[in-house]
Amino acid sequence: MAPALSFTAFCVMAFFLVALPSSRSLPFIVLHGIGDQCVNRGLKKFTEELSEYSGAEGFCIEVGDGSWDSWFMPLEEQAAVVCEKVQKMEELRKGYNIVGLSQGNLIGRGVVEFCDGGPQVKNFISLGGPHAGTASVPLCGTGPWCIIADNLIKAHIYSDYVQAHLAPSGYLKLPNDIPRYLEKCRFLPKLNNELQDEKNSTYKQRFTSLQNLVLIMFEHDTVLIPRETSWFGYYPDGAFTPIVPANQTQLYTEDWIGLRTLDEAGRVKFISVPGNHLGISNDDLKRHVVPYLEDKRRLNTRVQGMRGRARAISTF
């Protein structure tokens, strides 16, 4: 009987080893939008739930003072702060995934394209990112920070002072002022490899190293102008109509950052979900985000039956 008992014990052990969640899921980082900060209750819950659903360890990466610096630290500096942090995180040394929220997507892309010697980013999941720019500065409100921001906005958006002191100015792309945008805007033209005499093949090489690029657009987004910027779509130069689909823009057709290369390889997912800016339901979160955070070898079933309640994570 002893051999039979040993065999049974072996089978039981094998079953539990296979059924338990794998610990091989890559960790992920969350990069928040403007006016938010990692200590905020909604953002903490969002990060925790993504970890719970995916089985992956998640980290919200803060930049400086959070809300304040998200408004007033230039985006290239914000990307450099995140670059330095991920370089020092032992948990990320074998690679990691990025979940970007609104403006946080541009910081994440800055890490992918500009960060020398950082760990490899595998999957990039973008929720409501202004990848092709925005034609309107985000709404702020009436608080003291907003008064400062509004005063800066009222000055010329492409002035050296505003570019150095207001983060959203780095991706404000006015279709009726493209020459000034290309000359004076300090972040997005570089990030999107738009400058004809300054094309950087390294940015393209790093961007095309992504395994998956998940672009989630919110169908009723009233913050991003136009909402199609979440998919790299935008207005034509010189006009506010019509909206040019991503695959008809020069950035795509001339493959400035490798978006076309990724798309033709089947590694770009263009996803549209109901809701206003960042108002994603749990069902859509699990359907469109979680699979890119899970290890494909995990055999346990994801939590089911969660109600599709909407959430608002950040203002921009």
C-alpha positions as CSV (number, residue, x, y, z in Angstrom):
1,M,0.0,0.0,0.0
2,A,2.9,2.4,0.6
3,P,3.7,2.8,-3.1
4,A,0.1,3.6,-3.8
5,L,0.0,6.2,-1.1
6,S,3.2,7.8,-2.3
7,F,1.8,8.0,-5.8
8,T,-1.4,9.5,-4.5
9,A,0.5,12.1,-2.5
10,F,2.6,12.9,-5.5
11,C,-0.5,13.5,-7.6
12,V,-2.1,15.8,-5.0
13,M,1.1,17.8,-4.7
14,A,1.4,18.1,-8.5
15,F,-2.2,19.3,-8.7
16,F,-1.7,22.1,-6.2
17,L,1.6,23.2,-7.8
18,V,-0.1,23.5,-11.2
19,A,-3.3,25.1,-9.9
20,L,-1.7,27.7,-7.7
21,P,-1.1,31.1,-9.4
22,S,2.3,31.4,-11.0
23,S,4.7,33.9,-9.5
24,R,6.3,34.6,-12.9
25,S,4.0,37.5,-13.9
26,L,6.0,40.6,-14.6
27,P,5.5,43.5,-12.3
28,F,3.9,46.6,-13.6
29,I,4.0,50.3,-12.8
30,V,1.2,52.8,-12.9
31,L,1.9,56.4,-14.1
32,H,-0.9,58.8,-13.1
33,G,-2.4,61.7,-14.9
34,I,-2.3,65.5,-14.1
35,G,-3.5,66.6,-10.8
36,D,-3.4,63.1,-9.3
37,Q,-0.9,61.5,-6.9
38,C,-0.2,58.0,-5.8
39,V,-1.4,58.4,-2.3
40,N,-4.9,59.3,-3.5
41,R,-7.5,56.7,-2.5
42,G,-8.8,56.0,-6.0
43,L,-5.4,55.5,-7.5
44,K,-4.3,53.2,-4.7
45,K,-7.4,51.1,-5.2
46,F,-6.9,51.0,-8.9
47,T,-3.3,49.7,-8.5
48,E,-4.3,47.2,-5.9
49,E,-7.2,45.9,-8.0
50,L,-5.0,45.4,-11.0
51,S,-2.6,43.4,-8.9
52,E,-5.4,41.3,-7.5
53,Y,-6.9,40.6,-10.9
54,S,-3.6,39.9,-12.6
55,G,-1.5,38.3,-9.9
56,A,1.3,40.7,-10.8
57,E,3.0,43.0,-8.3
58,G,2.1,46.7,-9.0
59,F,3.8,49.9,-8.1
60,C,2.4,53.5,-8.5
61,I,5.5,55.6,-9.4
62,E,5.3,59.1,-8.0
63,V,7.1,62.1,-9.5
64,G,8.2,64.7,-7.0
65,D,5.4,66.2,-5.1
66,G,2.7,64.4,-7.1
67,S,-0.1,66.8,-8.0
68,W,2.0,70.0,-8.0
69,D,4.8,68.6,-10.1
70,S,2.4,66.9,-12.5
71,W,1.2,70.4,-13.4
72,F,4.4,72.4,-13.2
73,M,7.5,70.1,-13.8
74,P,8.3,69.8,-17.5
75,L,7.5,66.4,-18.9
76,E,11.0,65.5,-20.0
77,E,12.1,66.1,-16.3
78,Q,9.2,63.9,-15.1
79,A,10.2,61.1,-17.5
80,A,13.8,61.4,-16.2
81,V,12.6,61.1,-12.6
82,V,10.7,57.9,-13.4
83,C,13.7,56.6,-15.4
84,E,15.9,57.0,-12.4
85,K,13.4,55.3,-10.2
86,V,12.8,52.2,-12.4
87,Q,16.6,51.8,-12.9
88,K,16.9,51.4,-9.1
89,M,14.0,49.0,-8.6
90,E,15.3,45.5,-8.1
91,E,11.7,44.2,-8.7
92,L,11.8,45.4,-12.3
93,R,15.2,44.2,-13.4
94,K,13.8,41.3,-15.5
95,G,11.4,43.6,-17.2
96,Y,8.0,45.2,-16.5
97,N,4.8,46.5,-17.9
98,I,3.5,50.1,-17.9
99,V,-0.1,51.2,-17.3
100,G,-0.4,54.8,-18.2
101,L,-3.3,57.1,-17.2
102,S,-3.8,60.2,-19.5
103,Q,-0.7,62.5,-19.2
104,G,1.1,59.6,-17.5
105,N,1.2,57.8,-20.9
106,L,3.5,60.5,-22.3
107,I,5.8,60.1,-19.3
108,G,5.8,56.4,-19.8
109,R,6.6,56.7,-23.5
110,G,9.4,59.1,-22.5
111,V,10.8,56.3,-20.3
112,V,10.5,53.8,-23.1
113,E,12.2,56.1,-25.7
114,F,14.6,58.2,-23.6
115,C,15.7,56.1,-20.6
116,D,19.2,54.8,-21.1
117,G,20.1,51.5,-19.3
118,G,16.6,51.0,-17.8
119,P,14.9,47.6,-17.6
120,Q,12.9,46.4,-20.6
121,V,9.3,47.5,-20.9
122,K,7.3,44.6,-22.3
123,N,3.7,45.7,-22.6
124,F,2.4,49.3,-22.6
125,I,-1.2,49.8,-21.7
126,S,-2.5,53.3,-22.4
127,L,-5.8,54.6,-21.0
128,G,-6.8,57.9,-22.5
129,G,-3.3,59.1,-23.5
130,P,-2.8,62.3,-25.5
131,H,-0.3,60.6,-27.8
132,A,-0.7,62.9,-30.8
133,G,-1.2,66.0,-28.6
134,T,-4.3,67.9,-27.5
135,A,-5.8,71.1,-28.9
136,S,-7.1,72.3,-25.5
137,V,-5.4,72.7,-22.2
138,P,-7.0,70.4,-19.5
139,L,-9.6,72.0,-17.2
140,C,-8.2,72.7,-13.8
141,G,-10.8,74.4,-11.6
142,T,-10.6,77.3,-9.1
143,G,-8.0,76.3,-6.6
144,P,-4.7,78.2,-6.0
145,W,-2.7,75.8,-8.3
146,C,-5.3,76.3,-11.0
147,I,-5.0,80.1,-10.8
148,I,-1.3,79.8,-11.3
149,A,-1.8,77.4,-14.2
150,D,-4.5,79.5,-15.8
151,N,-2.2,82.6,-15.6
152,L,0.5,80.7,-17.4
153,I,-1.9,79.4,-20.0
154,K,-3.0,83.0,-20.8
155,A,0.5,83.8,-21.7
156,H,1.8,82.5,-25.0
157,I,1.7,78.7,-24.7
158,Y,4.8,78.3,-26.8
159,S,6.9,80.9,-25.0
160,D,10.1,79.6,-23.3
161,Y,8.7,80.5,-19.9
162,V,5.5,78.6,-20.2
163,Q,7.2,75.6,-21.8
164,A,9.6,75.5,-18.8
165,H,6.9,75.9,-16.1
166,L,3.7,74.2,-17.3
167,A,3.7,70.5,-18.0
168,P,0.7,70.3,-20.4
169,S,2.3,73.0,-22.7
170,G,4.7,70.2,-23.7
171,Y,1.9,68.4,-25.6
172,L,-0.4,71.2,-26.6
173,K,-0.5,71.0,-30.3
174,L,-2.5,73.8,-31.9
175,P,-3.4,72.9,-35.5
176,N,-3.4,76.5,-36.6
177,D,0.1,77.2,-35.2
178,I,2.1,74.1,-36.2
179,P,5.3,76.1,-37.1
180,R,5.5,77.5,-33.6
181,Y,4.6,74.1,-32.1
182,L,7.5,72.4,-33.9
183,E,9.9,75.2,-33.1
184,K,9.0,75.9,-29.4
185,C,7.2,72.9,-27.9
186,R,9.8,71.1,-25.9
187,F,8.4,67.6,-25.4
188,L,5.9,66.1,-27.9
189,P,7.8,66.9,-31.1
190,K,10.8,65.1,-29.7
191,L,8.8,62.2,-28.3
192,N,7.0,61.7,-31.7
193,N,10.1,62.2,-33.8
194,E,8.4,65.0,-35.6
195,L,11.5,67.2,-36.1
196,Q,12.7,66.6,-39.6
197,D,16.4,67.4,-38.9
198,E,16.4,65.6,-35.6
199,K,15.0,62.2,-36.2
200,N,16.3,59.7,-33.7
201,S,16.4,56.1,-34.7
202,T,17.0,55.0,-31.1
203,Y,13.6,56.2,-30.1
204,K,12.0,54.2,-32.9
205,Q,14.1,51.1,-32.0
206,R,13.1,51.2,-28.4
207,F,9.4,51.9,-29.1
208,T,9.2,48.9,-31.5
209,S,10.7,46.6,-28.9
210,L,7.4,46.6,-27.1
211,Q,5.6,43.3,-27.2
212,N,2.2,44.9,-27.1
213,L,0.9,48.5,-27.3
214,V,-2.7,48.7,-26.0
215,L,-4.4,52.0,-26.9
216,I,-7.7,52.5,-25.0
217,M,-9.9,55.4,-26.2
218,F,-13.0,56.6,-24.2
219,E,-15.9,57.1,-26.5
220,H,-17.3,60.1,-24.6
221,D,-14.0,61.7,-23.7
222,T,-14.5,65.4,-23.3
223,V,-11.0,66.1,-21.8
224,L,-8.8,65.1,-24.7
225,I,-9.4,67.2,-27.8
226,P,-9.8,65.2,-30.0
227,R,-10.4,62.0,-28.2
228,E,-8.8,60.1,-31.2
229,T,-5.5,61.3,-29.9
230,S,-5.7,58.2,-27.7
231,W,-5.1,56.2,-30.9
232,F,-2.6,58.7,-32.4
233,G,-5.3,60.3,-34.5
234,Y,-5.4,64.1,-34.8
235,Y,-6.4,67.1,-36.8
236,P,-4.6,68.0,-40.1
237,D,-2.1,70.8,-40.0
238,G,-3.8,74.1,-40.3
239,A,-7.4,73.1,-39.5
240,F,-9.6,71.6,-36.8
241,T,-11.4,69.3,-39.2
242,P,-11.6,66.6,-40.2
243,I,-9.9,64.2,-37.8
244,V,-7.2,62.2,-39.5
245,P,-7.1,58.5,-38.4
246,A,-3.9,57.3,-37.0
247,N,-3.0,55.2,-40.0
248,Q,-3.3,58.2,-42.3
249,T,-1.0,60.5,-40.3
250,Q,2.6,61.1,-41.3
251,L,3.7,59.8,-38.0
252,Y,2.2,56.4,-39.0
253,T,2.8,56.3,-42.8
254,E,6.5,57.5,-42.5
255,D,6.8,55.3,-39.3
256,W,8.5,58.0,-37.3
257,I,8.4,56.1,-34.0
258,G,7.6,52.6,-35.2
259,L,3.9,52.7,-34.7
260,R,3.3,51.3,-38.2
261,T,5.9,48.6,-37.6
262,L,4.2,47.5,-34.4
263,D,0.8,47.6,-36.0
264,E,1.8,45.6,-39.0
265,A,3.2,43.0,-36.7
266,G,-0.1,42.7,-34.9
267,R,1.2,44.3,-31.7
268,V,-1.0,47.4,-31.5
269,K,-4.5,47.0,-30.0
270,F,-6.9,49.9,-30.8
271,I,-9.7,49.6,-28.2
272,S,-12.7,51.8,-27.7
273,V,-14.7,51.7,-24.4
274,P,-17.8,53.6,-23.2
275,G,-17.4,56.4,-20.7
276,N,-15.8,59.8,-20.2
277,H,-12.1,60.3,-19.6
278,L,-10.6,57.4,-17.6
279,G,-14.1,56.2,-16.6
280,I,-13.4,52.5,-17.2
281,S,-15.6,49.8,-15.8
282,N,-14.3,46.8,-13.9
283,D,-15.5,44.5,-16.8
284,D,-13.5,46.5,-19.4
285,L,-10.5,46.7,-17.1
286,K,-10.4,42.9,-16.8
287,R,-11.2,42.4,-20.5
288,H,-8.7,44.9,-22.0
289,V,-6.0,45.6,-19.4
290,V,-5.5,42.6,-17.1
291,P,-4.6,40.1,-19.9
292,Y,-1.5,42.1,-20.7
293,L,-0.4,42.1,-17.1
294,E,-0.9,38.3,-16.5
295,D,1.6,35.7,-17.3
296,K,0.3,33.5,-20.1
297,R,1.2,30.4,-18.1
298,R,-1.0,31.2,-15.2
299,L,-3.7,28.5,-15.0
300,N,-5.9,29.9,-12.4
301,T,-9.2,31.5,-13.5
302,R,-9.5,35.2,-13.1
303,V,-12.0,36.6,-10.7
304,Q,-15.4,36.7,-12.4
305,G,-18.7,38.3,-11.8
306,M,-17.5,41.7,-10.7
307,R,-20.0,44.4,-11.4
308,G,-19.1,46.8,-14.2
309,R,-19.1,49.9,-12.1
310,A,-17.3,52.9,-13.6
311,R,-14.5,54.7,-11.9
312,A,-12.9,58.1,-12.4
313,I,-9.1,57.8,-11.7
314,S,-7.7,61.2,-12.6
315,T,-8.7,64.5,-14.0
316,F,-6.3,64.2,-17.0
